[in-house]
Amino acid sequence: MKERITQAKDQAKELAEKTASKLGLIRGDRELGAADVAAAREYIHNYWANLERFHPRDDESLLGLPKPYLVPSFEENASFDYNELYYWDSYFMVQGLYDSEHRELVTGILENLLSLFQRFRVVPNASRTYLMGRSQPPFLSTFIFEVYEHFDAGDEWLKDAIELAKQEYEIVWMGTKKPNDRLVYRKLSRYYDINYLHDLAEAESGWDMTPRFSRKALNYLPVDLNALLYKYEMDFFRAAEIFGEAEEAKRWRAAAEERKHTMNELMWDKLRGLYYDYNFVRQKRGNVSSLAAYFPMWAGMISQRQAESMVRALHRFENKGGLATTDALPIGQYMRGSMPTQWAYPNGWAPLQFIVIQALERYGYHEDARRIAHKWLRANLDWFNAHGVFLEKYNVASPDKPPVKGVYPSQTGFGWTNAIFERLCQEYIDKP
């Protein structure tokens, strides 16, 4: 393994040097082409083997899983290492792998998530005993439908998988008492942790840490979580239609419409043209503008007029290297106590770029989606050409500078960055 990592890094640096030598500095006034990204894509293709694990039996804190899976990163001699499967990381890491070569790996990763739910009645934060007290942003129904569509998995497979997603929705995200006390106000849900600690509930959001919740995550109804649950309801509606279950389809459509209505009432700020997390304890919206606002657009639950407002609001987040996670609030609003907030300006993260780009495409803003995709690709590529690695996050305000650090050491060779880079190359470079 060590020899393979070293060899991969040496090859990456060599490829980067050759690419930089051939192309010179990539001009900022033109889009990237296939030749610009060829070395980076070859590096990514070869790097997946370094992130693949197979651990079929429980071993101390590491839970056994039936199929091989991907870990977020691997770096030789790193003080912070991964060997476990993560929930929302897994969804984003497969985005560049929907092809015949990776069919078995992608479907196996989804089956691992389903098996965790069958065994523990929750898809945990990750496959560790000590991470069982919380989950992560729920993408299970979306993941199921993507595998169903890309790999023609069949209606029988879909029915079984969707049934497990329904159980996750009801038990975990609509739970009203410990260990799943998430449904707390007007049929909307919050992030939670069994230890009932704000910071651990914030970790369930995946945004560890962020100024969005002012270190009081248990008091907030997050806009991204409830948009994801709207997506579940619409996916269940879609599945019921596929199976000819008209009454069930009607029930799920009604649940989705009710959630949309409540979210618009509590979270939509017409003046600012964005959604905001809702503090149900204080009964007021939060004041941090973030890319979480675009999850409802991604889920397809907003009107065209709202979409127009949200596109106008993009300037709050758009920078040279892509979209910042939040707008540039005064620095005092980013620090509560001594906790670093890496999910904030000036950092940009691959999953959030992907969500916003897909949201823009869904509502017909193709040129905006393309512009942001190329900004993000260029920021990733410039760092790769200079350093021979990809990062878990980037400083989008100053892409040549390192990102702001978080509560754990910054990671390189990162799975979801690699996957989204490849997926955006497929969508915005390979296609005419």
C-alpha positions as CSV (number, residue, x, y, z in Angstrom):
1,M,0.0,0.0,0.0
2,K,2.8,2.5,0.9
3,E,4.7,1.8,-2.3
4,R,1.5,2.3,-4.3
5,I,0.7,5.6,-2.6
6,T,4.3,6.9,-3.1
7,Q,4.2,5.8,-6.8
8,A,0.8,7.5,-7.3
9,K,2.1,10.8,-5.9
10,D,5.3,10.7,-7.9
11,Q,3.2,10.0,-11.1
12,A,0.8,12.8,-10.2
13,K,3.7,15.3,-9.8
14,E,5.2,14.2,-13.1
15,L,2.0,14.4,-14.9
16,A,1.3,17.8,-13.4
17,E,4.7,19.1,-14.4
18,K,4.3,17.8,-18.0
19,T,0.8,19.4,-18.2
20,A,2.0,22.7,-16.9
21,S,5.0,22.7,-19.2
22,K,2.8,22.0,-22.3
23,L,0.0,24.4,-21.5
24,G,1.8,27.1,-19.6
25,L,-0.5,29.2,-17.3
26,I,-4.1,28.4,-18.1
27,R,-5.7,31.7,-19.1
28,G,-8.6,32.9,-17.0
29,D,-10.6,34.1,-20.1
30,R,-11.2,30.7,-21.6
31,E,-12.9,27.5,-20.5
32,L,-10.9,24.4,-19.7
33,G,-10.5,21.8,-22.4
34,A,-9.9,18.0,-22.4
35,A,-6.1,18.5,-22.6
36,D,-6.0,20.8,-19.6
37,V,-7.6,18.2,-17.3
38,A,-6.2,15.0,-18.8
39,A,-3.4,14.5,-16.2
40,A,-5.7,15.3,-13.3
41,R,-8.3,12.8,-14.5
42,E,-5.7,10.1,-14.9
43,Y,-4.5,10.7,-11.4
44,I,-8.0,10.4,-10.1
45,H,-8.7,7.2,-12.0
46,N,-5.6,5.6,-10.6
47,Y,-6.2,6.9,-7.1
48,W,-9.5,5.1,-6.3
49,A,-7.5,1.9,-5.5
50,N,-5.9,3.7,-2.6
51,L,-9.3,4.5,-1.1
52,E,-10.9,1.1,-1.5
53,R,-11.4,-1.1,1.6
54,F,-13.0,-4.4,2.3
55,H,-13.7,-5.2,5.9
56,P,-16.4,-8.0,6.2
57,R,-16.2,-8.6,9.9
58,D,-16.4,-6.4,13.1
59,D,-13.0,-5.6,14.4
60,E,-12.8,-3.6,17.6
61,S,-14.6,-0.3,16.8
62,L,-14.7,-0.9,13.0
63,L,-17.9,-2.4,11.8
64,G,-18.0,-5.2,9.2
65,L,-19.6,-4.6,5.8
66,P,-20.6,-7.1,3.2
67,K,-19.1,-5.3,0.2
68,P,-15.9,-3.2,-0.6
69,Y,-16.3,0.5,-0.1
70,L,-14.4,3.8,-0.4
71,V,-13.0,5.8,2.4
72,P,-12.7,9.6,2.1
73,S,-8.9,9.8,1.9
74,F,-5.6,8.1,2.5
75,E,-2.2,9.7,3.1
76,E,0.8,7.8,4.2
77,N,2.0,8.6,7.7
78,A,-1.0,10.9,8.3
79,S,-1.9,11.5,12.0
80,F,-5.6,11.4,11.0
81,D,-6.6,8.3,9.0
82,Y,-9.8,6.8,7.6
83,N,-10.7,3.1,7.3
84,E,-14.5,3.4,7.8
85,L,-17.4,4.1,5.3
86,Y,-19.1,7.4,5.7
87,Y,-22.8,8.1,4.8
88,W,-23.0,11.3,2.8
89,D,-19.3,11.1,1.7
90,S,-20.2,7.8,0.0
91,Y,-23.0,9.4,-2.0
92,F,-20.8,12.1,-3.4
93,M,-17.8,9.8,-3.9
94,V,-19.7,7.7,-6.4
95,Q,-20.7,10.7,-8.6
96,G,-17.8,10.2,-11.0
97,L,-18.2,6.4,-11.0
98,Y,-21.5,5.7,-12.7
99,D,-20.0,3.5,-15.5
100,S,-19.7,-0.2,-16.3
101,E,-16.2,-0.4,-14.8
102,H,-17.4,0.7,-11.3
103,R,-20.9,-0.8,-11.3
104,E,-20.1,-3.4,-8.7
105,L,-18.3,-1.0,-6.4
106,V,-21.0,1.7,-6.6
107,T,-23.9,-0.8,-6.0
108,G,-21.9,-2.4,-3.2
109,I,-21.4,0.9,-1.4
110,L,-25.2,1.5,-1.5
111,E,-25.8,-2.1,-0.2
112,N,-23.4,-1.4,2.6
113,L,-25.4,1.6,3.7
114,L,-28.6,-0.4,3.5
115,S,-27.0,-3.2,5.5
116,L,-26.0,-0.8,8.2
117,F,-29.6,0.4,8.5
118,Q,-30.9,-3.2,8.6
119,R,-28.5,-4.1,11.4
120,F,-28.7,-0.9,13.5
121,R,-31.9,0.9,12.4
122,V,-29.9,3.9,11.5
123,V,-27.4,4.7,8.8
124,P,-24.7,6.0,11.2
125,N,-22.3,8.8,10.6
126,A,-19.7,6.1,9.7
127,S,-19.1,2.4,10.2
128,R,-17.6,2.8,13.7
129,T,-19.2,1.8,17.0
130,Y,-18.3,5.3,18.4
131,L,-20.1,7.1,15.6
132,M,-23.4,5.3,16.0
133,G,-25.1,8.1,18.0
134,R,-25.8,10.2,15.0
135,S,-26.3,9.9,11.2
136,Q,-25.3,12.3,8.4
137,P,-27.3,14.3,5.8
138,P,-29.8,11.7,4.3
139,F,-29.2,10.9,0.6
140,L,-30.4,7.3,0.7
141,S,-33.5,7.7,-1.5
142,T,-31.5,9.7,-4.1
143,F,-28.7,7.2,-4.1
144,I,-31.2,4.4,-4.6
145,F,-32.8,6.0,-7.6
146,E,-29.5,6.9,-9.2
147,V,-28.4,3.2,-9.0
148,Y,-31.8,2.2,-10.3
149,E,-31.5,4.5,-13.3
150,H,-27.8,4.2,-14.2
151,F,-27.5,0.4,-13.8
152,D,-31.1,-0.7,-14.6
153,A,-31.4,-2.4,-11.3
154,G,-35.0,-3.4,-11.8
155,D,-38.3,-2.8,-10.1
156,E,-38.0,-5.6,-7.6
157,W,-34.7,-4.3,-6.4
158,L,-36.1,-0.8,-6.3
159,K,-39.1,-1.9,-4.2
160,D,-36.9,-3.6,-1.6
161,A,-34.4,-0.7,-1.4
162,I,-37.1,2.0,-1.2
163,E,-38.8,0.1,1.6
164,L,-35.6,0.4,3.7
165,A,-35.4,4.1,2.8
166,K,-39.0,4.5,4.1
167,Q,-38.0,2.9,7.3
168,E,-35.0,5.1,7.7
169,Y,-37.2,8.2,7.0
170,E,-39.8,7.1,9.7
171,I,-37.5,5.8,12.4
172,V,-34.5,8.2,12.1
173,W,-35.6,11.4,10.6
174,M,-39.3,11.5,11.8
175,G,-38.5,10.1,15.2
176,T,-39.8,12.0,18.3
177,K,-37.8,10.5,21.1
178,K,-34.4,9.2,22.0
179,P,-32.4,7.8,20.2
180,N,-34.0,9.7,17.3
181,D,-35.5,12.9,18.7
182,R,-35.5,14.8,15.4
183,L,-39.1,15.7,14.6
184,V,-39.6,18.7,16.9
185,Y,-41.6,21.5,15.4
186,R,-44.5,21.7,12.9
187,K,-43.6,18.4,11.2
188,L,-40.0,19.6,10.5
189,S,-36.9,17.9,11.7
190,R,-33.5,18.8,13.1
191,Y,-30.1,17.3,13.3
192,Y,-29.5,15.3,16.4
193,D,-27.1,13.2,18.4
194,I,-28.0,10.6,21.0
195,N,-25.8,12.4,23.6
196,Y,-28.0,15.5,23.2
197,L,-25.1,17.9,22.6
198,H,-25.3,20.8,20.3
199,D,-21.8,20.3,18.8
200,L,-22.5,16.6,18.1
201,A,-25.8,17.4,16.5
202,E,-23.9,19.9,14.3
203,A,-21.5,17.1,13.3
204,E,-24.6,15.2,12.0
205,S,-25.1,18.0,9.6
206,G,-21.8,17.2,8.0
207,W,-20.9,20.9,8.4
208,D,-18.5,20.4,11.3
209,M,-18.2,23.2,12.1
210,T,-20.3,26.1,10.7
211,P,-21.6,29.5,11.9
212,R,-25.1,28.5,10.7
213,F,-26.3,27.3,14.1
214,S,-24.4,29.6,16.5
215,R,-23.2,26.5,18.4
216,K,-26.9,25.6,19.2
217,A,-27.7,23.1,16.5
218,L,-30.4,21.3,18.5
219,N,-32.4,24.5,18.4
220,Y,-32.5,24.8,14.6
221,L,-34.6,23.3,11.8
222,P,-32.0,23.1,9.0
223,V,-33.1,24.1,5.5
224,D,-30.9,21.4,3.9
225,L,-32.1,18.6,6.0
226,N,-35.8,19.4,5.4
227,A,-35.2,19.8,1.7
228,L,-33.6,16.4,1.7
229,L,-36.7,15.0,3.5
230,Y,-38.9,16.6,0.9
231,K,-36.8,14.8,-1.7
232,Y,-37.4,11.5,0.2
233,E,-41.2,12.2,0.1
234,M,-41.1,12.9,-3.6
235,D,-39.0,9.8,-4.3
236,F,-41.5,7.7,-2.4
237,F,-44.3,9.4,-4.4
238,R,-42.4,8.4,-7.6
239,A,-41.8,4.9,-6.4
240,A,-45.5,4.5,-5.6
241,E,-46.4,5.6,-9.1
242,I,-44.0,3.1,-10.6
243,F,-45.6,0.3,-8.6
244,G,-49.2,1.5,-9.4
245,E,-50.0,2.4,-5.8
246,A,-52.2,5.4,-6.4
247,E,-53.3,6.0,-2.8
248,E,-49.8,5.8,-1.4
249,A,-48.6,8.1,-4.1
250,K,-51.3,10.6,-3.1
251,R,-50.2,10.5,0.6
252,W,-46.5,11.1,-0.2
253,R,-47.3,14.0,-2.5
254,A,-49.5,15.6,0.2
255,A,-46.7,15.1,2.8
256,A,-44.2,16.8,0.5
257,E,-46.5,19.7,-0.3
258,E,-47.1,20.3,3.4
259,R,-43.4,20.3,4.1
260,K,-42.8,22.7,1.3
261,H,-45.6,25.1,2.5
262,T,-44.1,25.1,6.1
263,M,-40.6,25.6,4.9
264,N,-41.6,28.5,2.8
265,E,-43.5,30.1,5.7
266,L,-40.6,29.6,8.2
267,M,-37.5,29.7,6.1
268,W,-38.0,31.7,3.0
269,D,-36.8,35.3,3.2
270,K,-38.4,37.2,0.3
271,L,-36.2,40.3,0.7
272,R,-32.9,38.4,0.7
273,G,-34.1,35.8,-1.9
274,L,-32.8,32.9,0.1
275,Y,-33.8,30.2,2.6
276,Y,-32.5,30.3,6.1
277,D,-32.3,27.8,9.0
278,Y,-35.1,28.3,11.5
279,N,-34.5,28.6,15.2
280,F,-37.7,27.0,16.5
281,V,-36.8,27.8,20.2
282,R,-36.6,31.6,19.5
283,Q,-39.1,31.3,16.6
284,K,-37.0,33.3,14.2
285,R,-34.8,32.7,11.2
286,G,-31.0,32.5,11.4
287,N,-29.0,35.3,9.9
288,V,-26.2,33.3,8.2
289,S,-26.6,33.1,4.4
290,S,-25.2,29.8,3.2
291,L,-25.3,27.3,0.3
292,A,-27.7,25.2,2.4
293,A,-30.3,27.6,0.9
294,Y,-29.9,25.9,-2.5
295,F,-31.0,22.4,-1.3
296,P,-34.7,23.3,-1.9
297,M,-33.8,24.3,-5.4
298,W,-31.9,21.1,-5.9
299,A,-34.8,19.1,-4.6
300,G,-37.2,20.8,-7.0
301,M,-39.5,22.3,-4.4
302,I,-39.3,26.0,-5.3
303,S,-41.2,28.2,-7.7
304,Q,-39.6,29.8,-10.8
305,R,-39.9,33.2,-9.1
306,Q,-38.0,31.9,-6.1
307,A,-35.4,30.4,-8.5
308,E,-34.9,33.9,-10.1
309,S,-34.3,35.4,-6.6
310,M,-31.8,32.7,-5.7
311,V,-29.8,33.1,-8.9
312,R,-29.6,36.8,-8.2
313,A,-28.3,36.0,-4.7
314,L,-25.4,33.9,-6.1
315,H,-23.2,36.9,-5.9
316,R,-23.1,36.5,-2.1
317,F,-21.2,33.3,-2.5
318,E,-19.4,33.4,-5.9
319,N,-15.7,33.9,-5.9
320,K,-12.7,33.4,-8.2
321,G,-12.5,29.7,-7.3
322,G,-16.2,28.8,-7.1
323,L,-18.8,29.2,-4.3
324,A,-18.0,29.9,-0.7
325,T,-19.9,27.9,1.8
326,T,-21.3,31.1,3.5
327,D,-21.2,34.8,2.5
328,A,-18.4,36.9,3.9
329,L,-19.8,37.9,7.3
330,P,-17.7,39.8,9.8
331,I,-15.1,37.5,11.3
332,G,-16.6,37.7,14.8
333,Q,-19.7,35.8,13.6
334,Y,-17.5,32.8,12.6
335,M,-16.1,32.0,16.0
336,R,-18.2,30.8,18.9
337,G,-15.9,29.8,21.8
338,S,-12.8,28.3,20.3
339,M,-14.3,26.1,17.6
340,P,-12.9,26.7,14.1
341,T,-15.6,26.9,11.4
342,Q,-14.2,25.4,8.2
343,W,-17.7,25.2,6.7
344,A,-17.8,28.9,6.1
345,Y,-16.2,31.7,3.9
346,P,-13.7,31.5,2.3
347,N,-13.8,27.7,2.0
348,G,-15.6,25.9,-0.8
349,W,-16.5,22.2,-0.7
350,A,-17.1,19.9,-3.6
351,P,-20.5,18.5,-2.5
352,L,-22.0,22.0,-2.2
353,Q,-20.7,23.1,-5.6
354,F,-22.4,20.0,-7.0
355,I,-25.7,20.6,-5.3
356,V,-25.8,24.2,-6.5
357,I,-24.8,23.3,-10.0
358,Q,-27.5,20.6,-10.2
359,A,-30.0,23.0,-8.8
360,L,-29.2,25.6,-11.4
361,E,-29.4,23.1,-14.2
362,R,-32.8,21.8,-12.9
363,Y,-34.3,25.3,-13.2
364,G,-32.8,26.1,-16.6
365,Y,-29.9,28.3,-15.6
366,H,-27.4,26.4,-17.7
367,E,-24.9,29.2,-18.2
368,D,-24.7,30.0,-14.5
369,A,-24.1,26.3,-13.8
370,R,-21.4,26.0,-16.4
371,R,-19.6,29.1,-15.2
372,I,-19.5,27.9,-11.6
373,A,-18.4,24.4,-12.7
374,H,-15.5,25.8,-14.6
375,K,-14.4,28.1,-11.8
376,W,-14.4,25.1,-9.4
377,L,-12.6,22.8,-11.9
378,R,-10.0,25.5,-12.5
379,A,-9.4,26.0,-8.7
380,N,-9.0,22.3,-8.2
381,L,-6.7,21.9,-11.3
382,D,-4.5,24.8,-10.4
383,W,-3.8,23.4,-7.0
384,F,-3.2,19.9,-8.5
385,N,-0.8,21.3,-11.1
386,A,1.1,23.1,-8.4
387,H,1.1,20.4,-5.7
388,G,0.2,17.1,-7.3
389,V,-2.8,16.5,-5.0
390,F,-6.5,17.3,-4.5
391,L,-7.8,18.7,-1.3
392,E,-11.0,18.1,0.8
393,K,-11.8,21.8,0.6
394,Y,-10.5,25.0,-1.1
395,N,-10.0,28.6,-0.4
396,V,-12.3,29.9,-3.2
397,A,-11.6,33.6,-2.4
398,S,-7.9,33.1,-2.9
399,P,-7.5,29.7,-4.7
400,D,-3.7,29.8,-4.6
401,K,-3.8,29.9,-0.7
402,P,-4.6,27.0,1.6
403,P,-8.1,26.7,2.9
404,V,-9.0,27.7,6.5
405,K,-8.4,24.8,8.8
406,G,-11.1,23.0,10.8
407,V,-11.4,20.9,14.0
408,Y,-9.4,18.1,12.4
409,P,-6.3,18.2,10.1
410,S,-6.9,19.2,6.5
411,Q,-6.9,16.2,4.2
412,T,-5.5,15.5,0.7
413,G,-6.3,12.9,-2.0
414,F,-9.9,13.5,-1.1
415,G,-12.7,11.2,-2.5
416,W,-15.6,13.5,-3.0
417,T,-13.3,16.2,-4.5
418,N,-12.0,13.7,-6.9
419,A,-15.4,12.4,-7.8
420,I,-17.0,15.8,-8.4
421,F,-14.0,16.9,-10.4
422,E,-14.5,13.9,-12.7
423,R,-18.3,14.3,-12.8
424,L,-18.0,17.9,-13.8
425,C,-15.4,17.0,-16.4
426,Q,-17.9,14.6,-17.9
427,E,-20.7,17.1,-17.9
428,Y,-18.9,20.3,-18.9
429,I,-15.9,19.2,-20.9
430,D,-16.6,15.9,-22.5
431,K,-20.1,16.9,-23.7
432,P,-20.3,19.4,-26.6
